[in-house]
Amino acid sequence: MKSQHNEQTLNEESALSSLVSAYRQGSLTRRDAIARLAGLGLSLPAAMATLSASGVNAAQGTPTVERSGGRLVTSMSQSPSSLDPAFGINAPEFSITSWIYDNLVWLGPDLVLQPMLATEWTSNDEANIWTFTLRTDATFTNGRQLVADDVVFSISRVLNPDTGSPGQSGLGPIESVEAPDPQTVVFTLSAPYADFPLELSQRWARVVAPEAEENLATEPIGSGPFMLSEYVPGSHVLVVRNPDHWDPNAGLVDEIELRTFPDEVAEITALQNGDVHIMYDLPPAAYDQVSGSEGVVVHEVPTGTWIPMIMRVDTPPFDIPQVREAIKYCMDRPAFVNTVLFGHGTTANDHNVPPNHPFAWNTEPRERDIDRAKALLAEAGLPDGFEFELVAATDRSIRADTAVIIQELVREAGITFNVQTIDYDTFIAQVYKQGPLYIGYWGMRPTLDSQMVPFFTTDGSFNEYAYSNQKLDETLFAARAELDDEQRGALYQEAQQILSEEGPVLIPYFLNVGSAARSEVVGYEAHPLTTFDLRYVSLGG
């Protein structure tokens, strides 16, 4: 046994050495190198640390694109309700705030953590105290220097329950944040957490000017490469370049306009006609149509974007575990990938960790079994099935498409879902976190902690299921604090199994991230975490 173990260790070390060598020689991109290191069992932070130690400067991940000026026109199907980063929940909100504000750190499309407002960061040996050093040349657009107290204010505001920020439980186990001097921020955590710096790249961790708090929703003041010029809810947002931004390589266009297109056909037509430069969210059904358009490039990247069916457990019959399980057994998961995604994604097993993650619980997704579903319904006291309304917002066609497939698949078990489609604004106001049965849409987060804890723990700020499971809570919090990768992976896999077998959510597939851009757009890449930060994007001739 000892000989076999030594041989396995040598093989792993050889594979690791070969990957690092390929990366040094330029035959592997950072993204590919990280993915392959993850395949060897390294966590994302460990993979990034391995590449950093290889002698290749992390700053090379920042695109070096020449400034072009001009107006970059982008499009989305939703409109922002607020430009205050503490309250961002949809794509236009977290995109616009990434143009106007800065974070302490930044995760580019290659998923390499890089400095932004922070120039360096360190932790103690227990990984529960993290110290960040700030740059000295960052200023808000009102002319004031950005200092450590601004970071303390911004993060504390999100963590304060009275604020009501959806990011309250999404930034890790922060116990306190302090500023011992103007250029130093110290985070004390309630438990060890090796992935903590990654959390500070998230949308809620953007640094705001405290003096602007009262009007941040419509008059934001940040330190980012762009400043707000015009905001017309339901129509468009226009930002202009900040000439005093600390990064001379950022803000490569004079203006960015984000236009709202509730109709996908009109949005695609605007892209094809050249009225729009980048369409942020390309429906899978339109890939072939758009990729064949002259002067348009489709950008696609596999990721963990998940489209769940929410089943609130405070509403009968979804309070009965057998009912939720019966619905899951009705699903033909490959059918979703083929008919809804047109092959642009992969099957899922009712938890939100994609199968390519090193900590994924990779049991084969449950197969369709109508007899089993009927038996479970009988156990629940519903031998003849039941009828219920299933709601889907119209901002993305994939929501309604998913709802219709679910409707068809549960019918044979005696369940009738009446699909109702409503506009996105009504959905947010009346259904999100309120309705008993509806289709959601969520992008991948930078860590498994932020991917799972806010959504499925009892007090999670994104818990839209009224779900509480003490065993799941304990398992996820233990995983967060565990520094041994093997043990941490086992805990996350246990949490995924709990969700899959008895959780309040149906997740039949993971969707690839897809967008489309005109060929004159330079420096743009689709981001695995659905980020849309355009500070390093330019326009060619």
C-alpha positions in Angstrom: 0.0 0.0 0.0 2.8 2.4 0.8 4.5 1.8 -2.6 1.2 2.5 -4.4 0.7 5.7 -2.4 4.2 6.9 -3.2 3.7 6.1 -6.9 0.4 8.0 -6.9 2.1 11.0 -5.2 4.9 11.0 -7.8 2.4 10.9 -10.7 0.5 13.8 -9.2 3.7 15.8 -8.7 4.7 15.1 -12.3 1.4 16.2 -13.7 1.5 19.4 -11.6 5.0 20.1 -12.8 4.0 19.6 -16.4 1.0 21.9 -16.1 3.1 24.7 -14.5 5.7 24.3 -17.2 3.1 24.5 -20.0 1.7 27.6 -18.4 5.1 29.3 -18.1 5.8 28.5 -21.8 2.5 30.1 -22.8 1.0 26.9 -24.3 -1.8 27.0 -21.6 -3.9 30.0 -20.8 -4.6 30.9 -17.1 -8.1 29.7 -17.4 -7.1 26.3 -18.8 -4.3 26.0 -16.3 -6.6 26.7 -13.4 -9.2 24.2 -14.8 -6.6 21.4 -15.1 -5.1 22.1 -11.6 -8.6 21.8 -10.3 -8.8 18.5 -12.0 -5.8 17.4 -9.8 -7.9 18.3 -6.7 -6.5 21.8 -6.1 -9.0 24.4 -4.8 -9.4 27.7 -6.7 -7.2 29.6 -4.2 -4.5 26.8 -4.3 -4.5 26.8 -8.1 -4.1 30.5 -8.2 -1.3 30.4 -5.7 0.4 27.7 -7.7 0.4 29.9 -10.9 1.5 33.0 -8.9 4.4 31.1 -7.6 5.4 29.9 -11.1 7.0 33.3 -11.9 4.4 34.7 -14.2 3.1 38.1 -13.0 -0.6 38.2 -12.2 -0.8 41.6 -13.7 -0.5 40.0 -17.1 -4.1 39.0 -16.6 -5.1 42.7 -17.0 -5.9 43.2 -20.7 -3.6 45.7 -22.5 -5.9 47.3 -25.1 -5.4 50.7 -26.5 -7.9 53.4 -25.7 -10.3 54.0 -28.5 -12.9 56.5 -27.2 -16.4 56.5 -28.7 -19.6 55.1 -27.3 -19.9 51.4 -26.5 -23.5 50.3 -26.7 -24.6 47.2 -24.8 -28.0 45.5 -24.3 -29.9 43.5 -21.7 -33.4 42.2 -21.2 -33.8 43.7 -17.8 -33.6 47.3 -16.4 -31.9 48.3 -13.2 -34.1 49.3 -10.2 -31.2 50.7 -8.2 -27.5 51.7 -8.7 -26.7 51.1 -5.1 -24.4 48.1 -5.0 -25.7 47.0 -1.6 -29.0 46.1 -3.3 -28.0 44.7 -6.6 -29.8 41.4 -7.6 -30.0 41.5 -11.4 -27.5 41.7 -14.3 -27.9 45.4 -15.2 -27.5 46.4 -11.5 -24.3 44.5 -10.9 -22.9 45.4 -14.3 -23.4 49.2 -14.0 -22.1 49.2 -10.5 -18.9 47.5 -11.7 -18.3 50.4 -14.1 -19.0 53.1 -11.5 -17.3 51.6 -8.4 -14.2 49.6 -7.5 -13.7 46.5 -5.3 -10.7 45.7 -3.2 -9.9 42.8 -5.6 -11.0 41.7 -9.1 -11.7 38.4 -10.8 -11.3 38.6 -14.5 -12.6 36.1 -17.1 -9.5 33.9 -16.3 -10.7 33.6 -12.7 -7.3 34.9 -11.4 -7.6 37.1 -8.3 -5.9 40.4 -8.9 -5.4 43.7 -7.0 -7.9 46.5 -7.5 -8.2 49.0 -4.6 -6.1 46.7 -2.5 -2.4 46.4 -3.5 -1.7 43.4 -1.3 -3.4 41.2 1.3 -2.2 38.6 3.9 -3.8 36.4 6.6 -2.7 34.9 9.9 -1.9 31.2 10.0 -5.5 30.4 11.0 -6.9 32.3 8.0 -9.4 34.1 10.2 -7.7 37.5 10.2 -7.1 39.2 6.9 -5.3 42.4 6.3 -5.6 44.5 3.1 -3.4 47.4 2.1 -5.0 50.1 0.0 -3.6 52.0 -2.9 -3.0 55.7 -2.2 -4.1 57.2 -5.6 -7.8 56.2 -5.6 -10.3 59.0 -5.4 -14.1 59.2 -5.6 -15.7 61.2 -8.4 -16.5 64.0 -5.9 -12.7 64.5 -5.6 -12.1 63.0 -2.2 -9.5 60.4 -1.6 -10.7 56.8 -0.9 -9.5 55.6 2.4 -9.9 52.6 4.7 -12.8 54.1 6.6 -14.8 54.0 3.3 -14.2 50.3 3.0 -15.3 49.7 6.6 -18.5 51.7 5.9 -19.3 49.9 2.7 -18.8 46.4 4.0 -20.4 47.1 7.4 -23.5 48.6 5.7 -24.0 45.4 3.7 -23.6 43.2 6.8 -26.0 45.3 8.9 -29.4 43.5 9.0 -31.2 46.8 9.1 -29.8 47.7 5.7 -31.7 44.8 4.1 -28.9 44.0 1.6 -29.3 40.7 -0.3 -25.5 40.4 0.2 -25.7 40.2 3.9 -24.8 36.5 4.1 -22.9 36.5 0.8 -19.5 37.8 1.8 -18.3 35.1 4.1 -18.1 34.9 7.9 -17.1 38.5 8.7 -17.2 39.2 12.4 -15.7 42.7 12.2 -14.0 45.1 9.8 -11.7 47.8 11.1 -9.4 50.5 9.8 -6.2 50.9 12.0 -4.9 53.5 9.6 -6.1 55.2 6.3 -4.5 52.6 4.1 -5.2 49.4 6.0 -8.3 47.3 6.4 -8.5 44.4 8.8 -11.2 41.7 8.6 -11.7 39.4 11.5 -13.7 36.3 10.7 -15.8 34.1 13.0 -14.1 31.1 11.6 -11.1 30.2 9.4 -11.8 30.8 5.7 -9.1 30.4 3.1 -11.3 31.6 0.2 -12.2 34.9 1.9 -10.4 37.3 -0.5 -12.4 35.9 -3.4 -15.6 37.0 -1.7 -14.5 40.7 -1.8 -14.7 40.6 -5.6 -18.5 40.3 -5.4 -21.0 42.9 -6.4 -22.0 43.8 -2.8 -18.4 44.5 -1.8 -18.0 47.6 -4.0 -16.7 50.6 -2.1 -19.1 53.6 -1.9 -18.7 57.2 -0.6 -20.5 57.3 2.8 -21.5 61.0 2.2 -23.5 59.8 -0.8 -25.4 57.0 0.9 -28.8 58.7 0.9 -28.9 59.0 -2.9 -26.8 56.0 -4.1 -29.8 54.4 -5.8 -30.0 57.1 -8.5 -26.9 59.4 -7.9 -24.0 57.0 -7.3 -20.5 58.3 -6.3 -17.8 55.7 -6.7 -14.1 55.5 -7.6 -14.5 53.4 -10.8 -13.5 54.2 -14.4 -16.9 55.6 -15.3 -19.4 58.1 -13.9 -23.2 58.2 -14.2 -24.4 60.6 -16.9 -28.0 59.5 -17.5 -30.4 57.0 -15.9 -33.9 56.4 -17.4 -35.5 53.3 -15.7 -36.9 50.9 -18.2 -35.0 52.6 -21.1 -31.3 53.1 -20.7 -28.3 54.1 -18.6 -25.4 56.1 -19.8 -22.0 56.4 -18.1 -19.0 58.5 -19.1 -15.3 58.0 -18.6 -13.8 59.1 -15.3 -10.6 61.1 -16.4 -9.2 60.9 -12.9 -9.4 57.1 -12.4 -6.2 55.6 -10.8 -5.8 52.9 -13.6 -4.6 54.4 -16.9 -5.4 51.1 -18.6 -9.1 51.3 -17.6 -12.0 53.2 -19.2 -11.0 52.8 -22.8 -14.1 54.2 -24.3 -15.6 57.6 -23.7 -19.1 56.3 -22.9 -21.0 53.1 -22.2 -24.7 52.9 -22.9 -26.8 50.1 -21.6 -30.1 49.7 -23.4 -33.1 47.7 -22.1 -34.7 45.3 -24.6 -37.7 43.4 -23.1 -38.1 41.7 -26.5 -35.3 39.3 -27.5 -36.1 39.5 -31.3 -35.6 43.3 -31.2 -32.4 42.9 -29.2 -30.9 40.4 -31.6 -31.9 42.6 -34.6 -30.3 45.6 -33.0 -27.0 43.6 -32.6 -27.1 42.3 -36.2 -27.8 45.8 -37.5 -24.9 47.3 -35.6 -27.0 49.4 -33.3 -25.7 47.4 -30.3 -22.1 46.3 -29.8 -22.5 43.7 -27.1 -25.6 41.6 -26.3 -25.0 40.5 -22.7 -27.3 37.4 -22.6 -27.7 35.4 -25.7 -30.5 32.8 -25.6 -29.3 29.3 -26.4 -31.9 29.0 -29.2 -30.3 32.0 -30.9 -26.7 30.8 -31.0 -26.8 29.4 -34.6 -28.8 32.4 -35.9 -26.4 35.0 -34.4 -23.2 33.2 -35.1 -24.1 33.2 -38.8 -24.5 37.0 -38.8 -21.8 39.0 -40.5 -19.6 41.0 -38.2 -20.9 39.2 -35.0 -18.9 36.9 -32.7 -20.5 34.6 -30.2 -18.8 34.2 -26.8 -19.6 31.1 -24.8 -18.1 29.6 -21.7 -19.2 26.6 -19.5 -20.2 27.7 -16.0 -22.5 27.1 -13.1 -25.4 29.3 -14.1 -28.5 27.5 -12.7 -32.2 28.0 -13.5 -34.1 26.6 -10.5 -37.8 25.9 -9.9 -38.4 27.3 -6.4 -40.8 25.3 -4.2 -41.5 27.2 -1.0 -41.8 24.8 1.9 -44.2 27.1 3.9 -46.9 26.4 1.2 -48.7 23.1 0.8 -48.1 20.7 -0.8 -44.4 21.7 -1.2 -44.0 21.4 2.6 -44.1 17.6 2.1 -40.7 16.2 1.1 -42.2 13.3 -0.9 -44.0 15.9 -3.1 -40.8 17.6 -3.9 -39.0 14.3 -4.5 -41.8 13.1 -6.8 -41.5 16.2 -9.0 -37.7 15.6 -9.2 -38.4 12.0 -10.4 -40.6 13.3 -13.2 -37.8 15.1 -14.9 -36.1 14.0 -18.1 -32.9 16.0 -17.6 -31.2 15.3 -20.9 -34.4 16.6 -22.6 -33.8 20.1 -21.0 -30.2 20.2 -22.4 -31.4 19.1 -25.8 -34.6 21.2 -26.2 -34.1 24.2 -24.0 -30.3 24.6 -24.1 -29.8 23.2 -27.6 -26.7 21.5 -26.2 -25.3 24.6 -24.5 -25.1 23.2 -21.0 -25.1 20.1 -18.9 -27.5 18.1 -16.7 -27.9 18.9 -13.0 -29.1 16.9 -10.0 -31.0 19.4 -7.9 -28.1 21.1 -6.2 -26.3 24.1 -7.5 -22.7 22.9 -7.8 -21.7 22.2 -11.4 -20.2 18.8 -12.3 -16.8 20.2 -13.3 -16.1 21.7 -9.8 -13.5 19.7 -7.9 -15.9 19.5 -4.9 -18.9 18.4 -6.9 -21.0 15.5 -5.7 -20.9 13.7 -9.0 -23.5 11.0 -8.5 -25.4 10.5 -11.8 -28.5 12.7 -11.9 -31.7 10.8 -11.1 -33.5 9.3 -14.1 -37.1 9.9 -14.9 -39.2 7.4 -13.0 -43.0 8.1 -13.2 -43.9 5.0 -11.1 -41.6 6.2 -8.3 -43.1 9.7 -8.6 -46.7 8.3 -8.3 -45.7 6.2 -5.3 -44.2 9.2 -3.5 -47.3 11.3 -4.2 -49.4 8.5 -2.7 -47.2 8.5 0.4 -47.9 12.2 0.6 -51.6 11.7 0.6 -52.0 12.9 -3.0 -52.6 9.7 -5.0 -54.5 11.7 -7.7 -51.8 14.4 -8.0 -52.6 18.1 -7.6 -52.9 21.3 -9.5 -50.8 24.5 -9.0 -49.8 27.7 -10.8 -46.1 28.0 -12.0 -44.9 31.5 -12.7 -42.1 32.5 -15.1 -40.8 36.0 -15.8 -40.6 37.1 -19.5 -37.2 38.8 -19.2 -35.5 35.7 -20.5 -37.2 33.2 -22.8 -35.4 30.3 -21.1 -37.5 30.8 -17.9 -40.8 30.2 -19.8 -39.2 27.4 -21.9 -38.1 25.6 -18.7 -41.5 26.0 -17.1 -43.3 24.5 -20.2 -41.0 21.5 -20.2 -41.6 20.9 -16.5 -45.3 21.3 -17.1 -45.2 18.5 -19.7 -43.0 16.2 -17.7 -45.1 16.2 -14.5 -48.4 15.6 -16.2 -48.0 11.9 -16.5 -47.7 11.7 -12.7 -51.0 13.5 -12.2 -49.6 16.9 -11.5 -51.0 19.9 -13.4 -48.9 23.0 -13.5 -50.6 26.0 -15.1 -47.8 28.2 -16.5 -48.3 31.9 -16.1 -45.8 34.4 -17.6 -45.4 37.9 -16.2 -43.1 40.9 -16.9 -39.9 41.1 -14.9 -40.8 44.2 -12.8 -44.0 42.5 -11.7 -42.1 39.3 -11.0 -39.6 41.1 -8.7 -42.3 43.1 -6.9 -44.8 40.3 -6.4 -43.3 36.9 -6.9 -39.5 36.8 -6.0 -39.1 35.5 -2.4 -42.9 35.6 -2.1 -44.5 33.2 -4.6 -44.8 29.5 -3.8 -43.7 28.1 -7.2 -41.7 30.0 -9.9 -38.7 29.8 -12.1 -35.5 31.6 -11.0 -32.2 32.4 -12.6 -28.8 32.6 -10.9 -25.2 33.0 -12.0 -22.2 31.2 -10.5 -20.5 32.7 -7.5 -16.7 32.8 -6.9 -16.8 30.3 -4.0 -18.9 27.4 -3.0 -19.6 29.2 0.3 -21.2 32.2 -1.6 -22.8 29.7 -4.0 -24.6 27.8 -1.3 -24.8 29.5 2.1 -26.9 32.6 1.1 -29.4 30.4 -0.8 -30.0 27.4 1.4 -29.1 28.1 5.0 -31.8 29.0 7.4 -30.9 32.7 7.6 -29.5 33.1 4.1 -30.2 36.4 2.5 -31.2 34.7 -0.7 -33.2 31.9 0.9 -36.4 32.2 -1.2 -37.7 28.8 -0.2 -38.5 29.4 3.5 -36.3 26.4 4.0 -34.5 25.4 7.1 -32.4 22.3 7.6 -30.1 22.2 10.7 -28.0 19.4 9.3 -27.4 21.4 6.1 -26.6 24.6 8.0 -24.0 22.7 10.2 -22.4 21.0 7.2 -22.0 24.2 5.2 -20.6 26.2 8.1 -18.2 23.4 8.9 -17.1 23.3 5.2 -16.4 27.1 5.3 -14.1 26.7 8.3 -12.3 23.6 7.1 -8.8 24.3 5.8 -8.1 20.7 4.7 -9.2 20.4 1.0 -10.1 16.8 1.2 -12.3 17.2 4.3 -13.8 20.4 3.0 -14.7 18.7 -0.3 -16.4 15.8 1.6 -18.5 18.3 3.6 -19.6 20.2 0.5 -20.5 16.9 -1.2 -22.6 16.0 1.8 -24.4 19.3 1.6 -25.1 18.8 -2.1 -26.5 15.3 -1.4 -28.9 16.8 1.3 -30.2 19.4 -1.2 -30.6 16.8 -4.0 -32.5 14.3 -2.0 -34.7 16.5 0.2 -34.1 20.1 -0.8 -36.8 22.7 -1.9 -35.4 23.2 -5.3 -35.5 21.6 -8.7 -32.4 22.2 -10.8 -32.5 20.2 -14.0 -29.5 21.7 -15.8 -26.6 24.2 -15.8 -26.5 26.8 -18.6 -23.4 27.9 -20.4 -22.8 31.7 -20.3 -23.3 33.1 -23.8 -23.1 36.6 -25.2 -22.5 38.1 -28.6 -20.4 41.1 -29.7 -19.7 43.0 -32.9 -16.3 42.2 -34.4 -15.1 45.8 -33.8 -15.3 45.2 -30.0 -11.8 44.6 -28.6 -10.9 42.9 -25.3 -14.3 41.4 -24.5 -14.7 37.9 -23.1 -17.7 36.2 -21.6 -17.1 35.8 -17.9 -17.8 32.4 -16.1 -19.3 34.3 -13.2 -21.6 36.3 -15.5 -19.7 39.5 -14.6 -20.0 42.3 -17.2 -17.1 44.7 -16.2 -16.2 46.6 -19.4 -13.3 48.7 -18.0 -10.8 47.0 -20.3 -13.0 46.8 -23.4 -12.4 49.1 -26.4 -13.7 49.7 -30.0 -11.6 48.9 -33.0 -11.7 50.6 -36.4 
